[in-house]
Amino acid sequence: MMISNHRPIIGITMGDPVGIGPEIILLSLINPSIYEVCRPLVIGDSRILDAAKKITQSPLEIESIKNPDAGTYKCGVVDVLNTSELNPNKTLWGKPTVQTGGAMVNYITAAADLAIKERIAAMVTCPINKMAMQLSGFHYIGHTELLAEQTKSDEFAMMLAGDRLRVVLVTIHIPLSDVPATLSRQKIVKTIKLAWQALNERFGIKTPRIAVAGLNPHAGEGGMFGDEEKNIIAPAIRDAENQGFYASGPFPPDTVFYHAANKRYDAVVSMYHDQGLIPFKLIHFNNGVNTTLGLPIIRTSVDHGTAYDIAGTGIADPGSLIAAINMAAQQAVFARKKQ
């Protein structure tokens, strides 16, 4: 099969060097189908990938290159842009250090810089450990906040996406007790807007159908179980519609995800982390993708952690990374068509 050089270059950050990132990269890039849709470029450390190669018994060749244009991008060869030179003999699987944490952050910032400069069409991130990030002196909550700062983005949101369900979160990593006080009309309008624009511009959906979940049981049942729906969520939906970003709801959270998974809606805007992620992971535990909305660059990510407990064993499931690479390539193609 002839493979076109017009395939987008997708930068894949190696994630935490002592997590499962290096392994799932090799387990993913053994698939010829990935090379049919994109040119994958690993941004990481070839020495760590060599160590992972032994663990996974991978037949792939690891090739270091100096810039994105120098890659061969053929299945069988993993093109790597090195931004660290860790010593595998002093790097233990599942045991983060200041050095591995710093390398982990460097992979992200290097990939984002390439994406900003349009040297790569999108970036895909392997899992990081937030404590390792803090250990190395970078005080971010996670990938999203780091990328928002680097791209100077004030409005951003997290979407979890699969082939059956997409959810977008109004609030993310905060205590459940803080959610009601944190919700506002402005936050919900922003989230609806970002979801609508992403579905239209990056998923190719001309007229997105967005459902908005309520906060309380039965969406408040007319105020019997809470008044956030009446006072905050419903007015926010009207505000979004007045700006041209159409959504419907608020719907009872115990039914709206069922309808979305059965194609009535293209995405559900969820009020808090577990409201959206529990139904999503029930359906897409092994192939879910995290994609950041509102950035000027395309970023997708695996929907799981570093899995220190199995790092170095070669048994990690690459399904989420494969899905994230394919989604990044798809979004890159849609973005190109929009230009």
Helices and strands as residue ranges (DSSP letters): E 9-13, H 21-28, H 32-37, E 39-44, H 46-56, E 61-65, G 68-70, E 77-82, G 88-90, H 98-116, E 122-125, H 130-135, H 143-150, E 157-161, E 166-169, G 176-178, H 179-182, H 185-201, E 210-213, G 217-223, H 228-228, I 229-233, H 234-242, E 248-251, H 253-261, E 267-270, H 273-284, E 289-293, E 299-302, H 319-338
